[in-house]
């Protein structure tokens, strides 16, 4: 993965990755974005324990 352009993420799949594996990766990215949106809107409170 790389961040060659501001605000973007480039992931180059390889022939060794299955369609199901790539789908899981995509769904994970969507889930992360949804969680970020919930934090931004105040619907989800993030607690960091150090």
C-alpha positions in Angstrom: 0.0 0.0 0.0 1.1 3.5 -0.6 -0.1 7.1 -0.2 1.1 8.7 -3.5 -1.6 11.3 -3.6 -3.0 13.4 -0.7 -6.1 11.8 0.6 -5.7 8.5 -1.3 -4.6 5.0 -0.6 -3.4 2.7 -3.3 -3.4 -1.0 -2.8 -2.0 -3.2 -5.6 -3.4 -6.7 -5.5 -1.4 -9.6 -6.6 -2.3 -12.8 -8.4 -1.9 -14.6 -5.1 -4.9 -12.8 -3.5 -8.3 -14.4 -3.9 -11.4 -12.4 -4.9 -12.8 -13.3 -1.4 -9.7 -11.9 0.2 -9.8 -8.7 -1.7 -13.5 -8.4 -0.9 -12.8 -8.8 2.8 -10.1 -6.0 2.5 -12.6 -3.7 0.8 -15.3 -4.4 3.4 -12.8 -3.7 6.1 -11.9 -0.3 4.6 -15.6 0.6 4.4 -16.1 -0.5 8.0 -13.2 1.6 9.2 -14.6 4.6 7.3 -18.0 4.1 8.9 -16.5 4.0 12.3 -14.5 7.2 11.7 -17.8 8.9 10.5 -19.5 7.8 13.8 -16.7 9.2 15.8 -16.8 12.5 13.9 -20.5 12.8 14.4 -20.3 12.1 18.1 -22.3 8.8 17.8 -19.3 6.8 18.9 -17.0 7.8 21.7 -13.4 6.7 21.3 -11.5 6.0 24.5 -7.7 5.7 24.4 -6.1 3.9 27.3 -2.3 4.3 27.6 
